[in-house]
């Protein structure tokens, strides 16, 4: 009896060691495979949802039942998940002031423009300010006011506030892009800067009291990681709103690639293969190949994860960077080097190399297993 128990123990131990030491499958391997094609609801499929979003916010029904869709599609309908759009729309409409931070290629300007369209309904009620370094005082004079006695006049932002008070039933919005490239306190001036923190502060212009209207919304944007002149802190967020990050989206990359495949298939079907450029045929074959697409999407996600963990989330690359066009198998090395060069351009202490991704390359050739 003891002999059989010992034999059973040895067999169980061998099985335990074998399966316990086997490399595990990376969960991201399976989740990225499920994105071919993505099973998400996009803006193009969300006409009723966009209308509901619009009417709930404005607390009214519109005769034009496609108005929400049309505003989201001005000047074009972006490739985007509806839930992502709703999330950032809700952030603004519930908080009124928000700071959106993003990295290169995440499409932040696109989503912000569409949100502003739905909030204001009319481009005449949207003020867009794009900031560049060294223009702090010039922007203050243009958008707030000139303080010289004989030339005192309101700037464009204060004029927008006047319109807010003239039309209290309408919504107005200012978008201040790249606000970390100038000093926000210099832009607003010390008086309005303090009023943003405490509405009880008194601000006067030519004897007229300046107040911040209730129907005014504001989005400020920053580019995370690179090129910031001012590091925003809690004193800024107290006035400008909470900070929210727009991360790279693997799902939107997959949506783009799927749409590109459909576009090429439609062209091939209508013209015939013999009338299509060889380059386009190669692109279509690459997009049809699930294994190839999985490699591209998986690497995009894992490379950004590695950069986030070992460098900074501000050095990640978004889905609308030019790397989205590098999906032909022969272009894979170029995709790798796009990440490498982007990170190394900031002169980090530890250089990123193609060898930094060797664990992902191992997963490619071992059905998603994690090395070690």
C-alpha positions as a Markdown table, in Angstrom:
| # | Residue | x | y | z |
|---|---|---|---|---|
| 1 | Unk | 0.0 | 0.0 | 0.0 |
| 2 | Unk | 2.8 | 2.4 | 1.0 |
| 3 | Unk | 4.5 | 1.6 | -2.3 |
| 4 | Unk | 1.5 | 2.6 | -4.3 |
| 5 | Unk | 1.0 | 5.8 | -2.3 |
| 6 | Unk | 4.7 | 6.7 | -2.9 |
| 7 | Unk | 4.3 | 6.0 | -6.7 |
| 8 | Unk | 1.1 | 8.2 | -6.8 |
| 9 | Unk | 3.0 | 11.0 | -5.0 |
| 10 | Unk | 5.9 | 10.8 | -7.5 |
| 11 | Unk | 3.5 | 11.0 | -10.5 |
| 12 | Unk | 1.6 | 13.9 | -9.0 |
| 13 | Unk | 4.8 | 15.7 | -8.2 |
| 14 | Unk | 6.0 | 15.3 | -11.8 |
| 15 | Unk | 2.7 | 16.6 | -13.2 |
| 16 | Unk | 2.8 | 19.5 | -10.7 |
| 17 | Unk | 6.4 | 20.4 | -11.7 |
| 18 | Unk | 5.6 | 20.1 | -15.4 |
| 19 | Unk | 2.5 | 22.3 | -15.4 |
| 20 | Unk | 3.7 | 24.6 | -12.7 |
| 21 | Unk | 6.9 | 25.4 | -14.6 |
| 22 | Unk | 5.3 | 25.8 | -18.0 |
| 23 | Unk | 5.3 | 29.4 | -19.3 |
| 24 | Unk | 1.9 | 31.1 | -18.9 |
| 25 | Unk | -0.1 | 32.8 | -21.6 |
| 26 | Unk | 0.0 | 36.6 | -21.4 |
| 27 | Unk | -3.6 | 37.8 | -20.8 |
| 28 | Unk | -2.9 | 40.7 | -23.2 |
| 29 | Unk | -2.3 | 38.1 | -25.9 |
| 30 | Unk | -5.9 | 36.9 | -25.8 |
| 31 | Unk | -7.5 | 40.2 | -25.2 |
| 32 | Unk | -5.7 | 41.8 | -28.2 |
| 33 | Unk | -6.7 | 38.8 | -30.4 |
| 34 | Unk | -10.3 | 39.5 | -29.6 |
| 35 | Unk | -9.9 | 42.9 | -31.2 |
| 36 | Unk | -9.7 | 41.4 | -34.7 |
| 37 | Unk | -12.2 | 42.8 | -35.4 |
| 38 | Unk | -13.1 | 44.9 | -32.4 |
| 39 | Unk | -16.5 | 44.2 | -30.9 |
| 40 | Unk | -17.3 | 47.7 | -29.6 |
| 41 | Unk | -20.0 | 50.3 | -30.4 |
| 42 | Unk | -18.5 | 53.1 | -32.4 |
| 43 | Unk | -19.8 | 56.7 | -33.0 |
| 44 | Unk | -21.0 | 55.7 | -36.5 |
| 45 | Unk | -23.4 | 53.2 | -34.9 |
| 46 | Unk | -24.5 | 55.5 | -32.1 |
| 47 | Unk | -26.9 | 58.1 | -33.7 |
| 48 | Unk | -29.6 | 57.5 | -31.1 |
| 49 | Unk | -27.1 | 57.5 | -28.2 |
| 50 | Unk | -25.5 | 60.8 | -29.3 |
| 51 | Unk | -29.0 | 62.4 | -29.6 |
| 52 | Unk | -29.8 | 61.2 | -26.1 |
| 53 | Unk | -26.5 | 62.5 | -24.8 |
| 54 | Unk | -27.3 | 65.9 | -26.4 |
| 55 | Unk | -30.9 | 66.2 | -25.2 |
| 56 | Unk | -30.1 | 65.1 | -21.7 |
| 57 | Unk | -27.4 | 67.7 | -21.3 |
| 58 | Unk | -29.4 | 70.6 | -22.8 |
| 59 | Unk | -32.6 | 69.3 | -21.1 |
| 60 | Unk | -34.6 | 69.7 | -24.3 |
| 61 | Unk | -35.8 | 67.8 | -27.3 |
| 62 | Unk | -34.7 | 68.8 | -30.8 |
| 63 | Unk | -36.7 | 68.5 | -33.9 |
| 64 | Unk | -33.7 | 67.3 | -35.8 |
| 65 | Unk | -33.2 | 63.8 | -34.4 |
| 66 | Unk | -29.8 | 63.5 | -36.1 |
| 67 | Unk | -28.4 | 66.7 | -34.5 |
| 68 | Unk | -26.1 | 64.9 | -32.0 |
| 69 | Unk | -24.7 | 62.7 | -34.8 |
| 70 | Unk | -24.2 | 65.7 | -37.1 |
| 71 | Unk | -22.4 | 67.7 | -34.4 |
| 72 | Unk | -20.1 | 64.7 | -33.6 |
| 73 | Unk | -19.4 | 64.4 | -37.4 |
| 74 | Unk | -18.4 | 68.0 | -37.9 |
| 75 | Unk | -16.1 | 68.2 | -39.8 |
| 76 | Unk | -15.8 | 64.4 | -40.0 |
| 77 | Unk | -16.9 | 61.5 | -37.8 |
| 78 | Unk | -13.9 | 60.1 | -35.9 |
| 79 | Unk | -13.1 | 56.4 | -35.5 |
| 80 | Unk | -14.0 | 56.2 | -31.8 |
| 81 | Unk | -15.8 | 54.1 | -29.2 |
| 82 | Unk | -19.1 | 55.7 | -28.1 |
| 83 | Unk | -18.4 | 54.9 | -24.5 |
| 84 | Unk | -15.0 | 56.7 | -24.6 |
| 85 | Unk | -16.7 | 59.8 | -26.1 |
| 86 | Unk | -19.5 | 59.7 | -23.5 |
| 87 | Unk | -16.9 | 59.3 | -20.7 |
| 88 | Unk | -15.1 | 62.5 | -21.6 |
| 89 | Unk | -18.3 | 64.4 | -22.5 |
| 90 | Unk | -19.7 | 63.5 | -19.0 |
| 91 | Unk | -16.4 | 64.7 | -17.3 |
| 92 | Unk | -16.8 | 68.2 | -18.8 |
| 93 | Unk | -20.5 | 68.6 | -18.5 |
| 94 | Unk | -20.5 | 67.5 | -14.8 |
| 95 | Unk | -17.4 | 69.5 | -13.8 |
| 96 | Unk | -17.6 | 72.5 | -16.2 |
| 97 | Unk | -13.8 | 72.9 | -16.1 |
| 98 | Unk | -11.4 | 70.1 | -17.0 |
| 99 | Unk | -7.8 | 69.6 | -17.9 |
| 100 | Unk | -7.2 | 66.9 | -20.5 |
| 101 | Unk | -3.6 | 65.6 | -20.8 |
| 102 | Unk | -2.6 | 63.3 | -23.7 |
| 103 | Unk | 0.4 | 62.0 | -25.6 |
| 104 | Unk | 1.3 | 62.3 | -29.3 |
| 105 | Unk | -1.3 | 60.7 | -31.5 |
| 106 | Unk | -4.2 | 60.0 | -29.2 |
| 107 | Unk | -6.6 | 62.2 | -31.1 |
| 108 | Unk | -7.3 | 64.5 | -28.1 |
| 109 | Unk | -8.0 | 67.6 | -30.3 |
| 110 | Unk | -10.6 | 65.6 | -32.3 |
| 111 | Unk | -12.6 | 64.4 | -29.3 |
| 112 | Unk | -12.4 | 67.8 | -27.6 |
| 113 | Unk | -13.7 | 69.6 | -30.8 |
| 114 | Unk | -16.7 | 67.2 | -31.0 |
| 115 | Unk | -17.5 | 67.6 | -27.3 |
| 116 | Unk | -17.4 | 71.4 | -27.7 |
| 117 | Unk | -19.8 | 71.1 | -30.7 |
| 118 | Unk | -22.4 | 69.2 | -28.6 |
| 119 | Unk | -22.0 | 71.6 | -25.7 |
| 120 | Unk | -22.3 | 74.9 | -27.6 |
| 121 | Unk | -24.4 | 73.7 | -30.6 |
| 122 | Unk | -23.0 | 76.6 | -32.6 |
| 123 | Unk | -19.4 | 77.4 | -33.4 |
| 124 | Unk | -20.0 | 81.1 | -32.7 |
| 125 | Unk | -20.2 | 80.1 | -29.0 |
| 126 | Unk | -16.8 | 78.3 | -29.1 |
| 127 | Unk | -13.6 | 80.1 | -28.4 |
| 128 | Unk | -10.4 | 78.3 | -29.3 |
| 129 | Unk | -7.0 | 79.4 | -28.1 |
| 130 | Unk | -3.8 | 77.7 | -29.2 |
| 131 | Unk | -0.8 | 78.5 | -27.0 |
| 132 | Unk | 2.8 | 78.8 | -28.0 |
| 133 | Unk | 5.8 | 79.5 | -25.7 |
| 134 | Unk | 6.9 | 83.1 | -24.9 |
| 135 | Unk | 3.4 | 84.6 | -25.8 |
| 136 | Unk | 2.1 | 84.8 | -22.2 |
| 137 | Unk | 1.6 | 88.6 | -22.1 |
| 138 | Unk | 0.4 | 88.8 | -25.7 |
| 139 | Unk | -2.3 | 86.2 | -25.0 |
| 140 | Unk | -3.3 | 88.1 | -21.8 |
| 141 | Unk | -3.8 | 91.3 | -23.8 |
| 142 | Unk | -5.7 | 89.5 | -26.6 |
| 143 | Unk | -8.0 | 87.3 | -24.5 |
| 144 | Unk | -8.3 | 89.2 | -21.1 |
| 145 | Unk | -7.7 | 92.9 | -21.4 |
| 146 | Unk | -5.2 | 95.7 | -22.0 |
| 147 | Unk | -4.7 | 97.6 | -18.8 |
| 148 | Unk | -3.3 | 100.8 | -20.2 |
| 149 | Unk | -5.6 | 103.7 | -19.4 |
| 150 | Unk | -6.3 | 105.1 | -22.8 |
| 151 | Unk | -6.4 | 101.7 | -24.6 |
| 152 | Unk | -8.3 | 99.7 | -22.0 |
| 153 | Unk | -10.5 | 97.1 | -23.7 |
| 154 | Unk | -11.8 | 93.6 | -23.1 |
| 155 | Unk | -10.2 | 90.7 | -24.6 |
| 156 | Unk | -11.9 | 87.9 | -26.5 |
| 157 | Unk | -12.5 | 85.7 | -23.5 |
| 158 | Unk | -14.1 | 88.5 | -21.5 |
| 159 | Unk | -16.2 | 89.3 | -24.6 |
| 160 | Unk | -17.3 | 85.7 | -24.6 |
| 161 | Unk | -18.3 | 86.0 | -21.0 |
| 162 | Unk | -20.5 | 89.1 | -21.9 |
| 163 | Unk | -22.3 | 86.9 | -24.5 |
| 164 | Unk | -22.9 | 84.3 | -21.8 |
| 165 | Unk | -24.7 | 86.9 | -19.7 |
| 166 | Unk | -26.6 | 88.2 | -22.7 |
| 167 | Unk | -27.8 | 84.6 | -23.6 |
| 168 | Unk | -28.2 | 82.8 | -20.3 |
| 169 | Unk | -30.1 | 80.0 | -21.9 |
| 170 | Unk | -27.2 | 79.1 | -24.2 |
| 171 | Unk | -23.9 | 77.2 | -23.4 |
| 172 | Unk | -20.5 | 78.7 | -24.3 |
| 173 | Unk | -17.1 | 77.0 | -24.2 |
| 174 | Unk | -13.4 | 78.0 | -24.4 |
| 175 | Unk | -10.8 | 75.4 | -25.5 |
| 176 | Unk | -7.3 | 76.4 | -24.4 |
| 177 | Unk | -4.9 | 74.1 | -26.2 |
| 178 | Unk | -1.3 | 73.4 | -25.0 |
| 179 | Unk | -1.8 | 75.5 | -21.8 |
| 180 | Unk | 1.3 | 74.1 | -20.3 |
| 181 | Unk | 3.4 | 76.0 | -22.8 |
| 182 | Unk | 2.6 | 79.3 | -21.1 |
| 183 | Unk | 2.0 | 80.4 | -17.5 |
| 184 | Unk | -1.8 | 80.2 | -16.8 |
| 185 | Unk | -1.6 | 82.9 | -14.1 |
| 186 | Unk | 0.0 | 85.3 | -16.5 |
| 187 | Unk | -2.6 | 84.5 | -19.1 |
| 188 | Unk | -5.6 | 85.2 | -16.8 |
| 189 | Unk | -3.8 | 87.9 | -14.8 |
| 190 | Unk | -3.6 | 87.9 | -11.0 |
| 191 | Unk | -7.1 | 89.2 | -10.3 |
| 192 | Unk | -9.1 | 86.7 | -12.5 |
| 193 | Unk | -6.7 | 84.0 | -11.5 |
| 194 | Unk | -7.8 | 84.5 | -7.9 |
| 195 | Unk | -11.4 | 84.7 | -8.9 |
| 196 | Unk | -11.2 | 81.3 | -10.6 |
| 197 | Unk | -10.2 | 79.9 | -7.2 |
| 198 | Unk | -12.9 | 81.9 | -5.3 |
| 199 | Unk | -15.9 | 83.5 | -6.9 |
| 200 | Unk | -16.2 | 86.0 | -4.0 |
| 201 | Unk | -13.1 | 87.8 | -5.3 |
| 202 | Unk | -14.0 | 91.2 | -6.7 |
| 203 | Unk | -12.6 | 92.1 | -10.2 |
| 204 | Unk | -13.3 | 95.4 | -11.9 |
| 205 | Unk | -12.7 | 96.6 | -15.4 |
| 206 | Unk | -13.3 | 100.3 | -16.2 |
| 207 | Unk | -15.6 | 100.4 | -13.2 |
| 208 | Unk | -17.5 | 97.3 | -14.3 |
| 209 | Unk | -17.4 | 94.2 | -12.1 |
| 210 | Unk | -16.3 | 91.1 | -13.9 |
| 211 | Unk | -18.0 | 87.8 | -13.1 |
| 212 | Unk | -17.6 | 84.3 | -14.4 |
| 213 | Unk | -20.9 | 83.1 | -16.0 |
| 214 | Unk | -22.7 | 79.9 | -15.0 |
| 215 | Unk | -23.2 | 78.9 | -18.6 |
| 216 | Unk | -19.5 | 78.9 | -19.4 |
| 217 | Unk | -17.4 | 75.7 | -19.8 |
| 218 | Unk | -13.7 | 75.4 | -20.3 |
| 219 | Unk | -11.3 | 72.7 | -21.5 |
| 220 | Unk | -7.6 | 73.1 | -21.2 |
| 221 | Unk | -5.2 | 70.6 | -22.7 |
| 222 | Unk | -1.6 | 69.7 | -22.1 |
| 223 | Unk | 0.8 | 67.4 | -23.9 |
| 224 | Unk | 2.1 | 64.9 | -21.3 |
| 225 | Unk | 5.8 | 64.3 | -21.0 |
| 226 | Unk | 7.3 | 66.5 | -23.7 |
| 227 | Unk | 7.6 | 70.2 | -24.3 |
| 228 | Unk | 5.9 | 71.4 | -21.1 |
| 229 | Unk | 7.1 | 74.8 | -20.0 |
| 230 | Unk | 4.9 | 74.9 | -16.8 |
| 231 | Unk | 4.3 | 71.8 | -14.7 |
| 232 | Unk | 0.7 | 72.1 | -13.6 |
| 233 | Unk | 0.0 | 71.5 | -9.9 |
| 234 | Unk | -2.9 | 71.5 | -7.5 |
| 235 | Unk | -3.0 | 75.3 | -7.5 |
| 236 | Unk | -3.7 | 75.1 | -11.3 |
| 237 | Unk | -6.2 | 72.3 | -11.0 |
| 238 | Unk | -8.1 | 74.1 | -8.3 |
| 239 | Unk | -8.9 | 76.8 | -10.9 |
| 240 | Unk | -8.8 | 74.9 | -14.2 |
| 241 | Unk | -10.5 | 71.7 | -13.1 |
| 242 | Unk | -9.4 | 68.1 | -12.5 |
| 243 | Unk | -6.7 | 66.5 | -14.6 |
| 244 | Unk | -7.7 | 63.6 | -16.8 |
| 245 | Unk | -5.4 | 61.6 | -19.0 |
| 246 | Unk | -6.3 | 60.4 | -22.6 |
| 247 | Unk | -4.3 | 57.2 | -23.0 |
| 248 | Unk | -3.4 | 55.4 | -26.2 |
| 249 | Unk | -6.2 | 53.2 | -27.4 |
| 250 | Unk | -5.4 | 49.7 | -28.8 |
| 251 | Unk | -9.1 | 49.4 | -29.6 |
| 252 | Unk | -9.0 | 52.4 | -31.9 |
| 253 | Unk | -5.9 | 51.2 | -33.6 |
| 254 | Unk | -7.7 | 47.9 | -34.3 |
| 255 | Unk | -10.8 | 49.9 | -35.5 |
| 256 | Unk | -8.7 | 51.9 | -37.9 |
| 257 | Unk | -7.0 | 48.7 | -39.3 |
| 258 | Unk | -10.4 | 47.0 | -39.7 |
| 259 | Unk | -11.8 | 50.0 | -41.5 |
| 260 | Unk | -8.8 | 50.2 | -43.8 |
| 261 | Unk | -9.3 | 46.5 | -44.7 |
| 262 | Unk | -12.9 | 47.2 | -45.6 |
| 263 | Unk | -11.9 | 50.2 | -47.7 |
| 264 | Unk | -9.3 | 48.2 | -49.7 |
| 265 | Unk | -11.7 | 45.3 | -50.1 |
| 266 | Unk | -14.4 | 47.6 | -51.5 |
| 267 | Unk | -11.9 | 49.1 | -54.0 |
| 268 | Unk | -10.7 | 45.7 | -55.1 |
| 269 | Unk | -14.2 | 44.3 | -55.5 |
| 270 | Unk | -15.3 | 47.3 | -57.6 |
| 271 | Unk | -12.2 | 47.6 | -59.8 |
| 272 | Unk | -10.9 | 44.0 | -59.9 |
| 273 | Unk | -7.5 | 42.8 | -58.7 |
| 274 | Unk | -5.8 | 43.4 | -62.0 |
| 275 | Unk | -6.6 | 47.1 | -61.8 |
| 276 | Unk | -5.3 | 47.7 | -58.3 |
| 277 | Unk | -1.8 | 48.9 | -57.4 |
| 278 | Unk | 0.5 | 46.1 | -56.2 |
| 279 | Unk | 1.2 | 48.1 | -53.0 |
| 280 | Unk | -2.5 | 48.2 | -52.1 |
| 281 | Unk | -2.9 | 44.4 | -52.8 |
| 282 | Unk | 0.0 | 43.8 | -50.4 |
| 283 | Unk | -1.7 | 46.0 | -47.8 |
| 284 | Unk | -4.9 | 44.2 | -48.1 |
| 285 | Unk | -3.3 | 40.8 | -47.7 |
| 286 | Unk | -1.5 | 42.0 | -44.6 |
| 287 | Unk | -4.8 | 43.3 | -43.1 |
| 288 | Unk | -6.6 | 40.1 | -44.0 |
| 289 | Unk | -3.9 | 38.1 | -42.2 |
| 290 | Unk | -5.2 | 37.7 | -38.6 |
| 291 | Unk | -1.8 | 36.5 | -37.3 |
| 292 | Unk | -0.1 | 39.6 | -38.7 |
| 293 | Unk | -2.7 | 42.0 | -37.4 |
| 294 | Unk | -2.5 | 40.4 | -34.0 |
| 295 | Unk | 1.2 | 40.9 | -33.9 |
| 296 | Unk | 0.8 | 44.6 | -34.8 |
| 297 | Unk | -1.9 | 45.2 | -32.2 |
| 298 | Unk | -0.3 | 43.2 | -29.4 |
| 299 | Unk | 3.1 | 44.9 | -29.9 |
| 300 | Unk | 1.4 | 48.4 | -29.9 |
| 301 | Unk | -0.1 | 47.6 | -26.5 |
| 302 | Unk | 2.9 | 45.9 | -24.9 |
| 303 | Unk | 5.4 | 48.6 | -26.2 |
| 304 | Unk | 3.3 | 51.3 | -24.6 |
| 305 | Unk | 2.9 | 49.3 | -21.4 |
| 306 | Unk | 6.7 | 48.9 | -21.2 |
| 307 | Unk | 7.3 | 52.6 | -21.8 |
| 308 | Unk | 4.7 | 53.5 | -19.1 |
| 309 | Unk | 6.4 | 51.2 | -16.6 |
| 310 | Unk | 10.1 | 52.0 | -17.3 |
| 311 | Unk | 10.0 | 55.6 | -18.6 |
| 312 | Unk | 6.9 | 57.7 | -18.4 |
| 313 | Unk | 3.3 | 57.5 | -19.6 |
| 314 | Unk | 4.1 | 60.8 | -21.3 |
| 315 | Unk | 6.4 | 59.0 | -23.7 |
| 316 | Unk | 3.8 | 56.6 | -25.0 |
| 317 | Unk | 2.6 | 56.8 | -28.6 |
| 318 | Unk | -1.0 | 57.1 | -29.6 |
| 319 | Unk | -3.0 | 55.2 | -32.1 |
| 320 | Unk | -3.2 | 58.0 | -34.6 |
| 321 | Unk | 0.6 | 58.4 | -34.9 |
| 322 | Unk | 2.0 | 57.4 | -38.3 |
| 323 | Unk | 2.9 | 54.0 | -36.9 |
| 324 | Unk | -0.7 | 53.0 | -37.6 |
| 325 | Unk | 0.3 | 52.7 | -41.3 |
| 326 | Unk | 3.1 | 50.2 | -40.5 |
| 327 | Unk | 1.1 | 47.0 | -40.7 |
| 328 | Unk | 2.8 | 45.2 | -43.6 |
| 329 | Unk | 5.0 | 42.4 | -42.2 |
| 330 | Unk | 8.2 | 44.0 | -43.7 |
| 331 | Unk | 7.4 | 47.2 | -41.9 |
| 332 | Unk | 7.4 | 45.7 | -38.4 |
| 333 | Unk | 11.0 | 46.6 | -37.7 |
| 334 | Unk | 10.1 | 50.2 | -38.6 |
| 335 | Unk | 7.3 | 50.1 | -36.1 |
| 336 | Unk | 9.7 | 48.9 | -33.4 |
| 337 | Unk | 12.1 | 51.7 | -34.2 |
| 338 | Unk | 9.3 | 54.3 | -34.2 |
| 339 | Unk | 8.9 | 53.6 | -30.5 |
| 340 | Unk | 12.7 | 53.4 | -29.9 |
| 341 | Unk | 13.4 | 56.7 | -31.6 |
| 342 | Unk | 10.5 | 58.5 | -29.9 |
| 343 | Unk | 11.7 | 57.6 | -26.4 |
| 344 | Unk | 15.4 | 58.1 | -27.1 |
| 345 | Unk | 14.8 | 61.6 | -28.6 |
| 346 | Unk | 14.2 | 62.7 | -24.9 |
| 347 | Unk | 17.8 | 61.5 | -24.0 |
| 348 | Unk | 16.7 | 59.1 | -21.2 |
| 349 | Unk | 19.4 | 57.7 | -18.9 |
| 350 | Unk | 18.6 | 54.2 | -20.0 |
| 351 | Unk | 18.3 | 54.0 | -23.8 |
| 352 | Unk | 15.4 | 52.0 | -25.3 |
| 353 | Unk | 16.5 | 49.4 | -27.9 |
| 354 | Unk | 14.8 | 46.7 | -29.9 |
| 355 | Unk | 16.3 | 44.2 | -27.4 |
| 356 | Unk | 14.1 | 45.9 | -24.8 |
| 357 | Unk | 11.1 | 44.2 | -26.5 |
| 358 | Unk | 12.7 | 40.7 | -26.6 |
| 359 | Unk | 10.0 | 39.2 | -24.2 |
| 360 | Unk | 7.3 | 40.3 | -26.7 |
| 361 | Unk | 9.2 | 38.8 | -29.6 |
| 362 | Unk | 9.3 | 35.5 | -27.6 |
| 363 | Unk | 5.5 | 35.6 | -27.2 |
| 364 | Unk | 5.1 | 36.1 | -31.0 |
| 365 | Unk | 6.9 | 32.8 | -31.6 |
| 366 | Unk | 5.4 | 30.9 | -28.6 |
| 367 | Unk | 1.7 | 31.5 | -29.0 |
| 368 | Unk | 1.5 | 34.2 | -26.5 |
| 369 | Unk | 3.5 | 32.6 | -23.7 |
| 370 | Unk | 5.4 | 34.8 | -21.3 |
| 371 | Unk | 9.1 | 34.2 | -21.3 |
| 372 | Unk | 10.3 | 32.7 | -17.9 |
